[in-house]
Amino acid sequence: MRYQISQDVLFSKVDDEVILMSIEADSYFGLDPVGSRIWELLEQPATLDELVGQLTAEYEVAEAECREDAAIFIEDMVARGLIRALDAAV
């Protein structure tokens, strides 16, 4: 499964954090530096494996911990409509 930022989300980078606004939910969200990095990586469609590979290369984190945390982040963002799951063929 590939993931990408939803089209209905406005965002802006402020220092090392990203601020999101969901047009559909009329809500604001702030991401910490790691969440912000995942967000940046999802400007282009990516799989969880691709995200974990990039994040473990950039941060000192065990792969299993990174995978679990990234999966939780993505699931939460998908549930809020901020990230969308794409068909595997995309």
GROMACS elastic network, one bead per residue, 0.5 to 0.9 nm:
[ bonds ]
;  ai    aj funct       b0    kb
    1    46     6  0.81902   500
    1    47     6  0.58346   500
    1    48     6  0.76659   500
    1    85     6  0.67073   500
    1    86     6  0.64575   500
    1    87     6  0.65287   500
    1    88     6  0.50228   500
    1    89     6  0.87364   500
    2    45     6  0.57821   500
    2    48     6  0.72992   500
    2    84     6  0.85750   500
    2    85     6  0.59167   500
    2    86     6  0.52363   500
    2    87     6  0.68772   500
    2    88     6  0.60081   500
    2    89     6  0.87569   500
    2    90     6  0.76240   500
    3    42     6  0.67060   500
    3    44     6  0.83108   500
    3    45     6  0.52802   500
    3    46     6  0.54245   500
    3    47     6  0.61532   500
    3    48     6  0.79456   500
    3    74     6  0.82111   500
    3    78     6  0.88371   500
    3    83     6  0.66667   500
    3    84     6  0.56739   500
    3    86     6  0.56370   500
    3    87     6  0.88210   500
    4     7     6  0.88979   500
    4    39     6  0.85864   500
    4    41     6  0.86881   500
    4    43     6  0.61772   500
    4    44     6  0.62189   500
    4    46     6  0.67814   500
    4    82     6  0.88551   500
    4    83     6  0.55892   500
    4    84     6  0.55471   500
    4    85     6  0.66786   500
    4    86     6  0.72374   500
    5     8     6  0.85942   500
    5     9     6  0.74500   500
    5    39     6  0.73650   500
    5    42     6  0.58875   500
    5    43     6  0.60153   500
    5    44     6  0.80104   500
    5    45     6  0.80624   500
    5    81     6  0.89821   500
    5    82     6  0.62137   500
    5    84     6  0.61494   500
    5    85     6  0.89287   500
    6     9     6  0.58713   500
    6    78     6  0.88086   500
    6    81     6  0.68804   500
    6    82     6  0.53101   500
    6    84     6  0.54546   500
    6    85     6  0.89855   500
    7    10     6  0.80995   500
    7    82     6  0.83381   500
    7    83     6  0.86208   500
    7    84     6  0.88332   500
    8    21     6  0.86566   500
    8    22     6  0.64563   500
    8    23     6  0.58210   500
    8    24     6  0.67529   500
    8    81     6  0.85017   500
    8    82     6  0.76844   500
    9    20     6  0.66820   500
    9    21     6  0.56830   500
    9    23     6  0.60541   500
    9    24     6  0.80743   500
    9    81     6  0.85451   500
    9    82     6  0.62419   500
    9    83     6  0.86480   500
   10    19     6  0.83987   500
   10    20     6  0.57631   500
   10    21     6  0.50943   500
   10    22     6  0.65275   500
   10    23     6  0.73474   500
   11    18     6  0.66658   500
   11    19     6  0.55148   500
   11    21     6  0.61589   500
   11    22     6  0.87213   500
   12    17     6  0.85258   500
   12    18     6  0.56489   500
   12    19     6  0.54084   500
   12    20     6  0.67267   500
   12    21     6  0.89512   500
   13    16     6  0.69068   500
   13    17     6  0.57738   500
   13    19     6  0.63289   500
   13    20     6  0.89015   500
   13    36     6  0.81935   500
   14    17     6  0.53662   500
   14    18     6  0.59838   500
   14    19     6  0.72469   500
   15    18     6  0.80873   500
   16    32     6  0.77162   500
   16    33     6  0.54871   500
   16    34     6  0.89197   500
   16    36     6  0.72339   500
   16    37     6  0.85368   500
   17    30     6  0.71717   500
   17    31     6  0.57306   500
   17    32     6  0.54792   500
   17    33     6  0.51834   500
   17    34     6  0.84299   500
   17    35     6  0.80474   500
   17    36     6  0.55105   500
   17    37     6  0.83924   500
   18    29     6  0.83772   500
   18    30     6  0.59811   500
   18    31     6  0.53176   500
   18    32     6  0.73099   500
   18    33     6  0.77686   500
   18    35     6  0.80930   500
   18    36     6  0.52665   500
   18    37     6  0.86377   500
   18    39     6  0.79375   500
   18    40     6  0.88292   500
   19    28     6  0.71247   500
   19    29     6  0.57701   500
   19    31     6  0.63607   500
   19    36     6  0.85588   500
   20    27     6  0.81614   500
   20    28     6  0.55390   500
   20    30     6  0.61986   500
   20    31     6  0.79052   500
   20    82     6  0.84582   500
   21    24     6  0.88635   500
   21    25     6  0.83399   500
   21    26     6  0.69044   500
   21    27     6  0.56292   500
   21    29     6  0.63388   500
   21    30     6  0.89429   500
   21    82     6  0.87659   500
   22    25     6  0.53036   500
   22    26     6  0.53933   500
   22    27     6  0.53117   500
   22    28     6  0.64270   500
   22    29     6  0.81210   500
   22    80     6  0.86403   500
   22    81     6  0.78877   500
   22    82     6  0.68204   500
   23    27     6  0.72034   500
   24    27     6  0.81104   500
   24    81     6  0.82707   500
   25    28     6  0.87360   500
   25    80     6  0.81912   500
   25    81     6  0.83407   500
   30    35     6  0.89482   500
   30    36     6  0.86049   500
   31    34     6  0.77154   500
   31    35     6  0.52402   500
   31    36     6  0.54048   500
   31    39     6  0.85751   500
   32    35     6  0.52467   500
   32    36     6  0.58745   500
   32    37     6  0.85961   500
   33    37     6  0.61926   500
   33    38     6  0.87685   500
   34    37     6  0.50004   500
   34    38     6  0.63547   500
   34    39     6  0.85773   500
   34    55     6  0.85106   500
   34    59     6  0.89843   500
   35    38     6  0.51076   500
   35    39     6  0.61629   500
   35    40     6  0.86857   500
   35    70     6  0.84269   500
   35    73     6  0.75250   500
   36    40     6  0.62236   500
   36    41     6  0.86854   500
   37    40     6  0.50307   500
   37    41     6  0.62475   500
   37    42     6  0.86594   500
   37    55     6  0.82496   500
   38    41     6  0.50724   500
   38    42     6  0.62588   500
   38    51     6  0.70665   500
   38    55     6  0.79830   500
   38    70     6  0.79340   500
   38    73     6  0.88405   500
   38    74     6  0.88773   500
   39    42     6  0.51117   500
   39    43     6  0.67695   500
   39    83     6  0.88363   500
   40    43     6  0.55116   500
   40    44     6  0.82873   500
   41    44     6  0.64550   500
   41    45     6  0.80689   500
   41    46     6  0.74154   500
   41    51     6  0.71767   500
   41    54     6  0.86267   500
   42    45     6  0.56455   500
   42    46     6  0.61164   500
   42    51     6  0.83909   500
   42    83     6  0.83318   500
   43    46     6  0.85964   500
   45    86     6  0.79482   500
   45    90     6  0.81183   500
   46    49     6  0.81008   500
   46    50     6  0.60162   500
   46    51     6  0.66449   500
   47    50     6  0.51405   500
   47    51     6  0.63216   500
   47    52     6  0.86423   500
   48    51     6  0.50655   500
   48    52     6  0.60789   500
   48    53     6  0.85162   500
   48    67     6  0.74371   500
   48    70     6  0.74274   500
   48    71     6  0.70865   500
   48    74     6  0.86006   500
   49    52     6  0.51414   500
   49    53     6  0.60828   500
   49    54     6  0.86482   500
   49    67     6  0.78789   500
   50    53     6  0.51286   500
   50    54     6  0.62717   500
   50    55     6  0.86005   500
   51    54     6  0.52323   500
   51    55     6  0.60334   500
   51    56     6  0.85093   500
   51    67     6  0.84757   500
   51    70     6  0.77993   500
   52    55     6  0.50787   500
   52    56     6  0.59179   500
   52    57     6  0.83736   500
   52    63     6  0.69691   500
   52    66     6  0.62488   500
   52    67     6  0.58164   500
   52    70     6  0.72819   500
   53    56     6  0.54405   500
   53    57     6  0.62620   500
   53    58     6  0.88314   500
   53    63     6  0.80961   500
   54    57     6  0.51771   500
   54    58     6  0.63745   500
   54    59     6  0.87118   500
   55    58     6  0.50776   500
   55    59     6  0.58397   500
   55    60     6  0.86388   500
   55    61     6  0.81994   500
   55    63     6  0.88414   500
   55    66     6  0.74507   500
   56    59     6  0.52557   500
   56    60     6  0.64662   500
   56    61     6  0.59289   500
   56    62     6  0.71089   500
   56    63     6  0.63530   500
   56    66     6  0.70623   500
   57    60     6  0.77163   500
   57    61     6  0.88153   500
   58    61     6  0.88599   500
   61    64     6  0.85085   500
   61    65     6  0.68669   500
   61    66     6  0.62773   500
   62    65     6  0.53700   500
   62    66     6  0.61111   500
   62    67     6  0.85840   500
   63    66     6  0.50375   500
   63    67     6  0.59890   500
   63    68     6  0.85792   500
   64    67     6  0.51347   500
   64    68     6  0.62153   500
   64    69     6  0.86418   500
   65    68     6  0.52093   500
   65    69     6  0.61265   500
   65    70     6  0.84479   500
   66    69     6  0.52246   500
   66    70     6  0.58915   500
   66    71     6  0.83579   500
   67    70     6  0.52083   500
   67    71     6  0.59659   500
   67    72     6  0.85661   500
   68    71     6  0.51984   500
   68    72     6  0.62472   500
   68    73     6  0.86719   500
   69    72     6  0.51762   500
   69    73     6  0.61828   500
   69    74     6  0.86582   500
   70    73     6  0.50183   500
   70    74     6  0.60950   500
   70    75     6  0.85328   500
   71    74     6  0.51411   500
   71    75     6  0.60498   500
   71    76     6  0.85234   500
   72    75     6  0.51619   500
   72    76     6  0.61379   500
   72    77     6  0.85995   500
   73    76     6  0.52281   500
   73    77     6  0.61820   500
   73    78     6  0.86026   500
   74    77     6  0.50676   500
   74    78     6  0.59860   500
   74    79     6  0.84625   500
   74    83     6  0.71725   500
   74    84     6  0.89757   500
   75    78     6  0.51206   500
   75    79     6  0.60892   500
   75    80     6  0.86469   500
   75    83     6  0.86316   500
   76    79     6  0.51042   500
   76    80     6  0.62962   500
   76    81     6  0.86971   500
   76    82     6  0.87132   500
   76    83     6  0.87917   500
   77    80     6  0.50860   500
   77    81     6  0.61898   500
   77    82     6  0.51221   500
   77    83     6  0.53498   500
   77    84     6  0.81250   500
   78    82     6  0.58180   500
   78    84     6  0.55860   500
   78    85     6  0.72356   500
   79    82     6  0.76951   500
   79    83     6  0.81501   500
   79    84     6  0.88712   500
   80    83     6  0.77516   500
   81    84     6  0.66600   500
   85    88     6  0.87886   500
   86    89     6  0.80792   500
   86    90     6  0.66373   500
   87    90     6  0.57361   500
